Amino acid sequence: MDLTSLVLFAALLLGIVVGDAAVSGGNLALSISVPQKVADTGFTSQTAEDVFTAEAARIGRTSSIVPPPIVETTTHPGLLGALVKPLNLGQVALALRDHLGLETTAVSISVVIDTPPPAMKLIANISLPDQEQVKLALNQPDGDLTTLIERSARAVLERAAPYRVALADLTAGVEGDKASLAIAKETAEAGIRRPYERALASQRVMLHNILAMLALLDGDRAEAERQFVISEPIPGASAAAHSTIAFNRAFLAIADRDPTKARAYFQDGLRASRTILLPKFRAHVDLIGGLVEWSAGNLDHAEATLRAVARQPPDDDEVHTYLGRLLIQRGRTQEGEAELRTAAAVRRYDNDIGPLAHTLFYVDPAKGGPLTRD
């Protein structure tokens, strides 16, 4: 191979490396510095970044059509850092990400020693896509650095991924921490109050969805519907975000004993959710479809659909509860009670893919009526 060919091959390979790093790199670039005096105690920059990343992962644990941020740190740089930064091509990769519409949030955090001892202070500079830089300051009078870094993770994500923070609070609330429900509402409302940002359009739709679920927990159907309606015209949101709204409106139409409207919303959701590849999402969609058919009186179709969903692991309570009650309605009491016993042995209202209304509430497809949690 002559020299010209080698140069062309190297340029092509470099282009592939930079392009792959740009597409595969994290979308939240994090760096944390700590004073040398603190690092000497063992709480290094790497420790701080690990604590931040762990808290971000905890916040993002509930499955959703809006993925949590992928945190890329200076000590764990991922593909972008491992392949690109040693070649001083980081800015090239970031520029390519911007050109492709792959927004990156850059977060730079400095921990400083405060007074009086053992107080510590944290200053975070957040560069959000399409926005001016945001500065946050947090104080920790007792000097607990782990708590301080965890607080900073939440504060940063409230700006970069407000929906994921509100979803984490909603999940904690439905799992028993009732105080988290009020916090979820505050976080969602704060996110919506901020000026519209193209990069957060899908999150804005899903924040309205969270407020609708909280309204339903309070028994306020009118407010839930208002939140759904407000979410409709938000520009730039993904079809997947709007599909969640459509499926939840189908669920409420079942409660209203309006199978025609329920089917229309369900079909809207199907069309908008074709590209969603989340584990279990299709099973949840099929379950809603079964409830729509039950509401319409197509009991054979509904039973076949629910049985198909029940065969898919892992077990959730929803499908067994519905299948059991459908079998009892059809006069097969023994089979139905067996399904209800199965439902009682697995998780209840766990918001495992959130927030879809049928993972939080029960509705009687045959009679409609109020949503319940029993």
C-alpha positions, 0 to 999 in steps of 0.5 A, a space after each residue: 500500500 503506497 503512502 497516499 493510500 495509507 493516509 486516506 485509510 488513516 483518515 477514513 479510520 479516524 473519521 469512523 472513530 470520531 463519528 462512532 464516539 460522537 454517536 455513542 458517547 455519553 450525553 452528560 459530560 461530568 467533571 468534578 474537582 475536589 481540594 487536594 486536602 480532601 483528596 488526601 483523605 481518600 475522597 478523590 475526584 474519582 470518588 466524587 464522580 462515582 457517587 454522582 454517577 451512582 445517584 444518577 443511576 438510582 434516579 434513572 432506574 424506572 424504565 421509561 420511553 425517555 431514557 436517563 442521561 448517560 453520564 460520562 466522567 473524566 475518570 470513566 470517560 467512555 467511548 468518547 474519552 477513551 478513543 477521542 480525547 487522547 487524540 485531542 479530537 474531543 471538540 470535533 466529536 462534540 461538534 459532530 454530535 451537535 450537527 447530528 442533533 445529539 445534545 450534550 449537557 456539560 457539567 463542571 463541579 468544584 468542591 471547596 472547603 467552606 467555613 466554619 469547619 467542617 463545612 463544604 461548598 459545591 459550585 456546579 456550572 451546567 451547560 445545557 443544549 440551546 441555553 445559557 450556562 446555569 450555575 448552582 451552589 450548594 452548602 453542606 454545613 456538616 461536611 458530609 461530602 457523599 450527601 453533598 455530591 448526591 444532592 448535586 446529582 439531583 440538582 443537576 438532573 432537575 435542570 438536565 432531565 427534570 422528568 427523570 427526577 419527577 419519575 423517580 419521586 413518583 415511583 418512590 411515592 407509589 412504593 410507599 414514601 408518600 412524601 415523595 408524591 408532593 416532591 414529584 409534583 413540585 419537580 414536575 411543575 418547576 420543570 414545566 414553568 421553565 421556558 420551552 427547550 427543544 431538547 426537553 420537549 419529550 420530557 415536558 410532555 411526560 411531566 404533564 403525564 406525571 401531573 396527570 397521574 398525581 391528579 388521578 391519585 388524588 381522585 381528580 379526573 378533570 385535572 388529569 384530562 387537563 394535563 393530557 390536553 395541555 401536552 398535545 400541542 407541545 412541539 418537538 416531542 417524540 411520538 413515543 412520548 405522545 403514545 404514553 399519553 394516548 395509552 393512558 387516555 385509552 385506559 381512562 376511556 375504559 373507566 368512562 365506559 366508552 370503548 369507541 374512544 378507548 379503541 381510538 386512543 389505543 390505535 393512536 398509541 399503537 401508531 406512535 409507539 412502533 419504534 419503542 424497544 423497551 423491555 416489557 413495553 409491548 406486553 404492557 401495550 398488549 394488556 391495554 389492548 386486551 382491556 379495550 376489547 373487554 370493555 367492548 364486550 369482545 371477551 374471547 379476544 380479551 381473554 386470549 390477549 391477557 393469557 398471551 401477556 401472562 405467559 411473558 416473564 417477568 410476572 406482574 400483578 396487573 395481567 393476573 388480576 385482570 385475567 382472574 376477574 375476567 375468568 370469574 366474570 365468565 363463570 370459571 371461578 376456580 381458574 379465576 381465583 387461581 390467577 388472583 392468587 398469582 397476582 397477590 404473590 407478585 408486585 403490586 402497582 410498582 410503576 415498573 415502566 412509567 408512568 402508564 396508568 394501568 401500572 398504578 390503578 385498577 379499572 373494571 373493564 366491564 362496568 367502568 367507574 372509578 379507578 382504584 388501587 385494590 
